[in-house]
Amino acid sequence: MRPTLSNRVMAPVNMNWTTRPQDQIDAAKARVRDTLHESNPKLTTLEKAFRASALRQKARHQVRQYGL
């Protein structure tokens, strides 16, 4: 039997998907700024990536500033 529109199984819709990804990016960056002082915050994968980047930039800035 050939699949038709009436008997195809649709993939589930991801409810977290958004048409405005910049909003999610901005929210993740804000959350990272708010949790930089914490030693082990609970973060999403996107937030973890932004946190790692922010910590690398902070360390790089300290090396340049203090010559460590």
QUIBEL-V251560 format. One record per residue. N is the residue number from 1. OMEGA is omega as a letter, one per 40 degrees, with the letter a starting at -180 (none if undefined). NEAR is the number of other C-alpha atoms within 8 Angstrom. Layout:
# QUIBEL-V251560
n->N omega->OMEGA near->NEAR
n->N omega->OMEGA near->NEAR
This chain:
# QUIBEL-V251560
n->1 omega->i near->2
n->2 omega->i near->3
n->3 omega->i near->7
n->4 omega->i near->6
n->5 omega->a near->5
n->6 omega->a near->5
n->7 omega->i near->6
n->8 omega->i near->7
n->9 omega->a near->4
n->10 omega->i near->4
n->11 omega->i near->4
n->12 omega->a near->4
n->13 omega->i near->4
n->14 omega->a near->5
n->15 omega->i near->5
n->16 omega->a near->4
n->17 omega->a near->5
n->18 omega->i near->6
n->19 omega->i near->4
n->20 omega->a near->6
n->21 omega->a near->7
n->22 omega->i near->6
n->23 omega->i near->7
n->24 omega->i near->8
n->25 omega->i near->9
n->26 omega->i near->8
n->27 omega->i near->8
n->28 omega->i near->11
n->29 omega->i near->10
n->30 omega->i near->8
n->31 omega->i near->9
n->32 omega->i near->12
n->33 omega->a near->7
n->34 omega->a near->7
n->35 omega->a near->8
n->36 omega->a near->8
n->37 omega->a near->5
n->38 omega->a near->6
n->39 omega->a near->5
n->40 omega->a near->4
n->41 omega->i near->6
n->42 omega->a near->4
n->43 omega->i near->7
n->44 omega->i near->6
n->45 omega->i near->6
n->46 omega->i near->9
n->47 omega->i near->12
n->48 omega->i near->10
n->49 omega->i near->8
n->50 omega->i near->11
n->51 omega->i near->10
n->52 omega->i near->8
n->53 omega->a near->8
n->54 omega->i near->8
n->55 omega->i near->8
n->56 omega->i near->8
n->57 omega->i near->8
n->58 omega->i near->8
n->59 omega->i near->8
n->60 omega->i near->8
n->61 omega->i near->8
n->62 omega->i near->10
n->63 omega->i near->9
n->64 omega->a near->8
n->65 omega->a near->6
n->66 omega->i near->6
n->67 omega->a near->6
n->68 omega->none near->5
